[in-house]
Amino acid sequence: MKRLFFSLAACLTVIVWTVAGAAAQVPVYNLENEVVQRFMAKGPYAGFGSDDSYFADNAVFPQKYAQDKPATIVIDWKGKAGKTYTVTVTEEGAAGEPVIRKKVQGTSYEIKNLIPQRRYAYKVRKGRKTVASGVFRTTGQVRMIAIENSCNARDIGGWTGLDGRKIRYGWLYRTGSIDGAYAGLCSDNCGGSRCTSPVHAEAQSQIGDPAMHTLSEESLDELAQIGIAADLDLRGMTDEGRWGNQCLSHSRSLGVTKIPGADFCQIMTDEALHNPLKDAAVVRDVAWIIQELKKGRPVAFHCRSGADRTGAVAMIIEALLGVSAGDIARDYELTSLSSEGKGQTRSAKSALTSSYGFFARGFTTLDVPETDPARRLQKQSYYYLSSYFEDERISPADLDWFIDFMLEPAA
């Protein structure tokens, strides 16, 4: 008997699938954990400034925090605990290498970080002998990502954009910190979080907890497996943020030996969040992301918690791709599930009126010739990125390429 186990947040549900003998129906597994499923079922908000906050309702969502990991699938097989097996998982219909190839000691393996709405095949081998195999399909929309020592990580794919086209999975990831120290500030090796120099006072507030966020070898393997090849760190001093002195040859978190050719950049967005109509850092963020995508490199962008600075970049990108204000607010509020334990609810209203006020004072205030609310937000984002900052603007050709690249073909 070959068994396939499916777990929600904490292995709450176990399904046994027998494939020996008669053909069995291909099982379908929702990759959203139980809390995310309930949240998504409640539907979109009216907009950014909605007074609703689904996660603020503790009666509906009593288990709110530390729910930022996906549901997982566990396969097991008959074998010996001390032996080594090779597990491969392949997306059916996709060319290239398997999405997972892992050496495993034991008789089970937890599959995570798959893409919703796909069909996968798996095999377990001992040498040349196949000891287990099977196929399954995945469903759900929100693709949360499990990275050890990180939090609040998710793919922005799956949301509906312009003309009903879905954002592609596997290219843009918003996360909490994926590195425990701010690379570039403590150049005198002052000791990271123990730094007491006044010049690094602000740096300390950006570092976070190195013990929590520094990536292990396993985490680096996970990032490589997912395919992330470029890292945009949004933490920084308020007088920094130009590509010239902030981009490095590789990321401290991705590691040049783990992901050869991986790129890394730090572009500050703090000042842009406070003064969105005076500082173009967010425009530079998006320009760098487009640059990396054109090289074929999936990008992760993050600040410390993946909330406001990360949220601002995610919001302007989602608006550019035609996602509705209500759905952008839902993506923002998913940060409420973060396992960082800040105890904050990122509501639809706080997406507009947070302490940074990026949207309240930013591109949503721009006057564009569009009366259709569904199109107005998209045109405001397009204008902000391509025309508002004369010296920093992104060319319309690059924005048009990005929109077409990031949206799946029309059905």
C-alpha positions in Angstrom: 0.0 0.0 0.0 1.2 3.5 -0.9 -0.1 6.3 1.2 -0.4 10.0 0.7 -1.0 12.2 3.7 -2.4 15.7 3.5 -2.0 18.1 6.4 -3.6 21.5 7.0 -2.0 23.8 9.6 -0.7 21.1 11.9 -1.6 17.7 10.3 -5.2 18.1 11.3 -6.5 15.9 8.5 -5.1 12.6 7.2 -6.3 11.1 4.0 -5.1 7.6 2.9 -5.1 6.9 -0.8 -4.7 3.3 -1.9 -3.4 3.0 -5.4 -2.6 -0.7 -5.6 -4.9 -2.6 -7.9 -7.8 -0.7 -9.5 -7.2 2.8 -10.8 -7.9 5.5 -8.2 -9.2 9.0 -8.6 -6.5 11.6 -8.5 -6.7 13.3 -5.1 -7.0 17.1 -4.9 -5.4 19.1 -2.0 -6.0 22.7 -1.1 -2.6 24.3 -0.3 -4.2 27.1 1.8 -4.2 26.3 5.5 -7.5 26.2 7.2 -7.5 29.8 8.5 -6.6 31.2 5.0 -9.3 29.1 3.4 -11.9 30.6 5.8 -10.5 34.1 5.2 -10.7 33.8 1.4 -14.2 32.4 1.6 -15.4 35.7 3.2 -14.7 37.5 -0.1 -13.2 40.9 -0.9 -13.4 44.1 1.0 -15.1 47.2 -0.5 -11.7 48.9 -0.8 -8.6 50.1 0.9 -10.4 52.2 3.5 -13.0 49.6 4.5 -13.8 49.5 8.2 -14.0 45.7 8.0 -11.3 43.6 9.5 -12.0 39.9 9.3 -9.1 38.9 11.4 -10.1 41.4 14.2 -13.1 39.1 14.8 -11.6 36.7 17.3 -14.8 34.7 17.4 -14.4 33.9 13.8 -10.6 33.6 13.8 -9.5 32.6 17.3 -6.3 31.1 15.9 -5.0 34.1 14.0 -1.3 34.5 14.5 1.4 32.0 13.3 -0.9 30.9 10.5 1.5 32.1 7.7 2.5 28.6 6.5 0.9 26.6 3.7 -0.8 23.3 4.1 1.6 20.4 3.4 1.4 17.0 1.7 3.3 14.1 3.3 4.1 10.9 1.4 5.3 7.8 3.0 6.4 4.4 1.8 7.5 1.0 3.0 11.1 0.9 3.7 13.8 1.0 6.4 14.2 4.0 8.6 18.0 4.1 8.3 18.1 3.9 4.5 18.5 6.8 2.1 15.8 7.3 -0.6 15.5 9.9 -3.4 12.2 11.8 -3.6 11.4 13.6 -6.8 8.3 15.7 -7.5 7.6 16.9 -11.0 4.9 19.2 -12.3 3.1 17.4 -15.1 3.3 19.2 -18.4 6.3 21.3 -17.4 9.7 21.0 -19.0 12.9 20.9 -17.2 14.1 19.5 -13.9 11.8 18.2 -11.1 10.6 20.9 -8.8 11.9 18.8 -5.9 14.7 16.4 -5.7 15.7 15.4 -2.2 17.7 12.7 -0.5 15.7 11.5 2.5 16.6 9.2 5.3 13.5 7.4 6.6 10.2 6.4 5.2 8.3 9.7 4.8 8.8 13.2 3.3 6.8 16.4 3.7 6.2 18.2 0.4 5.8 22.0 0.7 5.9 25.2 -1.3 4.1 23.7 -4.3 2.0 25.9 -6.6 -1.8 25.9 -6.5 -3.8 24.7 -9.6 -1.2 22.3 -10.7 -0.9 18.5 -11.2 2.1 16.8 -9.8 3.7 13.4 -9.9 6.1 12.0 -7.3 8.5 9.1 -7.1 10.5 7.6 -4.3 13.5 5.5 -5.3 16.1 3.4 -3.6 18.9 3.2 -6.2 17.2 2.3 -9.5 14.2 0.8 -7.8 10.9 2.8 -7.5 9.4 2.0 -4.1 6.5 4.5 -4.3 4.8 6.8 -6.8 1.7 8.7 -7.4 0.0 11.8 -8.8 -2.2 14.5 -7.2 -3.6 17.9 -8.0 -3.3 21.1 -5.9 -5.9 23.8 -5.5 -6.5 27.0 -3.5 -5.3 30.5 -4.4 -3.0 32.0 -1.8 0.4 30.4 -2.0 2.1 30.9 1.3 5.7 29.9 1.5 7.4 28.0 4.3 11.0 29.2 4.9 12.6 28.1 8.1 13.6 31.2 10.2 11.5 33.5 8.1 7.8 34.6 8.3 5.0 36.2 6.4 6.2 34.9 3.0 3.9 34.4 0.1 3.7 34.4 -3.7 1.7 37.3 -5.1 0.4 35.1 -7.8 -3.2 34.0 -8.1 -5.0 37.3 -7.8 -7.2 38.5 -10.6 -5.9 41.4 -12.6 -6.7 43.2 -15.9 -9.3 41.7 -18.1 -9.8 38.8 -15.7 -6.2 37.5 -16.2 -4.6 35.9 -13.2 -1.2 37.0 -11.8 1.4 34.3 -12.6 2.8 32.2 -9.7 6.5 31.6 -9.2 7.9 35.1 -10.1 7.3 37.6 -7.3 7.4 36.8 -3.6 6.8 39.2 -0.6 8.3 38.1 2.6 9.4 39.0 6.1 13.1 39.2 6.7 15.2 36.5 5.1 18.4 37.7 6.6 19.1 38.5 10.2 21.4 41.5 9.6 21.3 44.6 7.5 24.1 44.2 5.0 26.0 47.4 4.4 25.4 49.4 7.6 27.6 47.6 10.1 30.7 47.6 7.9 33.0 48.0 10.9 31.8 44.6 12.2 30.4 46.2 15.3 28.4 43.2 16.3 25.0 43.4 14.6 22.3 43.8 17.2 24.9 44.6 19.8 25.9 47.6 17.9 26.0 50.8 20.1 27.5 53.3 17.7 25.1 56.3 17.3 25.6 56.2 13.5 24.0 52.8 13.6 21.1 53.6 15.8 18.6 53.4 13.0 20.2 50.2 11.7 19.5 48.4 14.9 15.8 49.0 14.4 16.0 47.3 11.0 18.0 44.3 12.0 15.4 42.3 13.8 16.3 39.1 15.6 19.3 37.4 13.9 18.6 34.2 15.7 15.1 34.2 14.2 15.9 35.4 10.7 19.3 34.1 9.8 18.8 31.4 7.3 20.0 27.8 7.8 21.5 25.7 5.1 18.1 24.0 4.8 16.4 27.4 4.3 18.9 28.3 1.5 18.1 25.0 -0.1 14.4 25.8 0.1 14.9 29.2 -1.6 16.9 27.6 -4.3 14.3 24.9 -4.7 11.5 27.6 -5.0 13.6 29.3 -7.6 14.2 32.7 -6.0 17.2 34.2 -7.6 17.1 37.9 -6.7 16.5 39.5 -3.3 15.4 43.1 -2.8 15.9 44.2 0.8 13.8 47.3 1.6 15.4 48.0 4.9 17.8 51.0 5.1 18.8 54.4 6.4 16.6 57.3 5.3 19.4 59.0 3.3 20.3 55.9 1.3 18.7 53.9 -1.4 20.3 54.5 -4.8 21.4 51.5 -6.8 24.9 52.8 -7.1 26.1 52.0 -3.6 23.5 49.5 -2.4 23.4 46.7 -5.0 25.9 43.9 -4.4 26.9 41.0 -6.5 25.0 38.5 -4.5 22.7 38.3 -1.5 24.0 37.5 2.0 20.8 35.5 2.5 20.6 33.7 -0.8 24.4 32.9 -0.8 26.5 32.9 -4.0 27.6 29.3 -3.4 24.0 28.2 -3.0 22.4 30.1 -5.9 25.1 31.0 -8.4 24.4 34.2 -10.2 21.8 35.3 -7.7 21.4 39.1 -7.5 20.8 41.3 -4.5 19.9 44.9 -3.9 18.9 47.3 -1.1 16.7 50.2 -2.1 15.4 52.2 0.9 11.6 52.9 1.0 11.2 54.4 4.5 11.4 58.0 3.2 9.2 57.2 0.3 6.5 55.8 2.6 6.5 59.0 4.6 6.7 61.2 1.6 5.4 59.2 -1.4 4.9 62.2 -3.7 8.5 63.5 -3.0 10.6 60.4 -2.9 10.9 58.0 -5.8 12.4 55.0 -3.9 9.3 52.8 -4.6 9.7 53.6 -8.3 13.3 52.4 -8.1 12.1 49.3 -6.3 9.7 48.4 -9.1 12.3 49.2 -11.8 14.8 46.9 -10.2 12.2 44.1 -9.9 11.4 44.5 -13.6 15.1 44.5 -14.5 15.6 41.1 -12.7 12.5 39.6 -14.2 13.8 40.4 -17.6 16.9 38.4 -16.8 14.6 35.4 -15.9 15.2 35.8 -12.2 12.2 35.3 -9.8 12.4 38.0 -7.1 11.8 38.1 -3.3 11.3 41.6 -1.8 11.1 42.1 1.9 11.7 44.5 4.8 11.8 43.3 8.5 8.2 42.1 9.0 6.9 42.1 5.4 4.2 44.5 6.4 4.4 48.2 5.4 7.4 48.7 3.3 6.9 45.3 1.6 3.2 46.0 1.5 3.7 49.3 -0.3 5.7 47.6 -3.1 3.2 44.8 -3.3 0.3 47.2 -3.5 1.6 49.4 -6.2 2.6 46.3 -8.3 -0.8 44.7 -7.7 -2.6 47.9 -8.7 -0.4 48.1 -11.8 -1.5 44.6 -12.7 -5.2 45.6 -12.3 -6.0 43.9 -9.0 -9.0 45.5 -7.3 -8.7 47.7 -4.2 -10.7 45.1 -2.2 -8.4 42.3 -3.2 -5.2 44.3 -2.6 -6.6 45.0 0.9 -7.1 41.3 1.4 -3.5 40.5 0.5 -2.4 43.2 2.9 -4.4 41.8 5.7 -2.9 38.3 5.3 0.1 39.8 7.1 -2.1 39.5 10.2 -1.2 35.8 10.2 2.5 36.4 10.6 4.4 34.0 12.9 6.6 36.9 14.0 4.2 37.5 16.8 3.8 41.3 16.6 0.1 40.9 17.6 -1.1 43.4 14.9 -4.1 43.1 12.7 -3.3 44.6 9.3 -6.8 45.6 8.3 -8.1 47.0 5.0 -8.4 50.4 6.7 -4.8 50.3 7.9 -3.7 49.6 4.3 -4.8 53.2 3.6 -4.3 55.0 6.9 -1.3 53.3 8.4 1.5 55.3 10.1 3.3 55.6 6.8 0.2 56.8 4.9 1.7 55.6 1.6 -1.7 55.2 -0.1 -3.5 58.0 1.6 -0.9 60.5 0.5 0.5 58.7 -2.5 -0.4 57.6 -6.0 -4.1 57.1 -5.1 -4.4 60.9 -4.9 -3.2 61.5 -8.5 -5.7 62.8 -11.1 -5.9 60.5 -14.1 -8.5 60.6 -16.9 -10.4 57.6 -15.9 -13.9 57.3 -14.4 -14.1 53.5 -14.2 -13.0 52.7 -10.5 -11.7 49.3 -11.6 -9.4 51.0 -14.1 -8.7 54.2 -12.2 -6.4 52.6 -9.7 -4.4 50.8 -12.4 -3.9 54.0 -14.3 -2.9 55.9 -11.2 -0.2 53.3 -10.5 0.9 53.3 -14.2 1.2 57.1 -14.1 3.0 57.2 -10.8 5.6 54.7 -12.1 6.0 56.0 -15.6 5.5 59.8 -15.5 5.2 61.3 -12.0 8.9 61.4 -11.1 10.5 62.7 -14.3 14.1 61.6 -13.5 13.2 58.2 -12.0 10.3 57.1 -14.2 10.1 53.6 -15.7 9.5 53.5 -19.4 6.0 52.7 -20.6 7.5 49.9 -22.7 9.0 48.3 -19.6 5.7 48.6 -17.7 3.7 47.2 -20.6 6.2 44.2 -20.8 5.9 43.7 -17.0 2.1 43.7 -17.2 2.0 41.2 -20.1 4.6 39.0 -18.5 3.1 38.8 -15.0 -0.5 38.1 -16.2 -1.5 34.8 -17.6 -3.1 34.7 -21.0 -6.8 35.5 -21.2 -8.9 32.4 -21.0 
